Amino acid sequence: MTQNLVELLAADPEGCAFDQPCAYGNRVEDHAVYCHNTEWKDAPRKCHRTWFTGGEVRDEDCPGFKPNPKHEAQRKDEK
């Protein structure tokens, strides 16, 4: 997996996580969610879906979306 400079230099490694609805989304706390879908030719560098829009545009509507089982497990734990 390739990471960009922002992901590598994140001040708090605990603030970075693949905890988004999409398995390819790596959140860098207070900055952005980076897309790591290497199989999607037109994948954006930054995800402009759920996290970026505050839920107005959903991750599930992205052509490169893959459900993240870790996110689903986390949501069940919160209930």
C-alpha positions as CSV (number, residue, x, y, z in Angstrom):
1,M,0.0,0.0,0.0
2,T,1.3,3.4,-0.9
3,Q,0.8,6.3,1.5
4,N,1.1,9.9,0.7
5,L,3.2,12.4,2.6
6,V,0.4,13.7,4.8
7,E,-0.4,10.1,6.0
8,L,3.3,9.5,6.7
9,L,3.8,12.8,8.6
10,A,0.6,12.6,10.7
11,A,1.5,13.9,14.1
12,D,-0.5,11.2,15.9
13,P,-0.5,7.8,14.3
14,E,-3.5,6.9,16.4
15,G,-5.4,9.7,14.5
16,C,-5.0,7.7,11.2
17,A,-7.2,4.7,10.6
18,F,-9.0,2.6,8.0
19,D,-12.3,3.1,10.0
20,Q,-14.5,4.5,7.2
21,P,-17.6,2.9,5.6
22,C,-15.4,2.1,2.6
23,A,-12.5,-0.4,3.2
24,Y,-10.2,1.8,1.1
25,G,-10.7,5.0,3.1
26,N,-7.8,5.9,5.4
27,R,-8.8,8.8,7.7
28,V,-6.1,11.3,8.8
29,E,-7.6,13.0,11.8
30,D,-8.8,16.6,11.2
31,H,-7.5,16.6,7.6
32,A,-9.0,14.2,5.0
33,V,-9.8,10.6,4.1
34,Y,-7.4,9.2,1.5
35,C,-8.5,6.6,-1.1
36,H,-6.4,3.5,-1.3
37,N,-8.3,1.6,-4.0
38,T,-5.5,0.6,-6.3
39,E,-7.8,-1.4,-8.6
40,W,-9.9,1.6,-9.6
41,K,-8.1,3.5,-12.4
42,D,-10.0,6.8,-11.7
43,A,-9.7,6.7,-7.9
44,P,-9.3,10.1,-6.3
45,R,-6.4,10.8,-4.0
46,K,-8.8,12.2,-1.4
47,C,-12.3,10.8,-0.8
48,H,-15.0,13.5,-1.2
49,R,-17.8,11.4,0.2
50,T,-19.3,10.8,3.7
51,W,-16.5,12.3,5.8
52,F,-15.8,15.2,3.5
53,T,-19.5,16.2,3.0
54,G,-20.7,15.4,6.4
55,G,-22.9,12.7,5.0
56,E,-24.5,14.6,2.2
57,V,-22.8,12.4,-0.3
58,R,-22.5,8.8,0.8
59,D,-19.5,6.5,0.5
60,E,-21.8,3.8,-0.8
61,D,-22.6,5.9,-3.9
62,C,-18.9,5.8,-5.0
63,P,-18.1,3.5,-8.0
64,G,-15.0,2.3,-6.1
65,F,-16.8,1.5,-2.8
66,K,-16.1,-1.7,-1.0
67,P,-17.8,-2.3,2.4
68,N,-15.5,-2.2,5.4
69,P,-16.2,-5.0,7.8
70,K,-14.2,-3.2,10.5
71,H,-16.6,-0.2,10.2
72,E,-19.7,-2.4,10.5
73,A,-18.2,-4.1,13.6
74,Q,-17.4,-0.7,15.1
75,R,-21.0,0.5,14.5
76,K,-22.4,-2.6,16.2
77,D,-20.2,-2.0,19.2
78,E,-21.5,1.6,19.5
79,K,-25.1,0.5,19.7
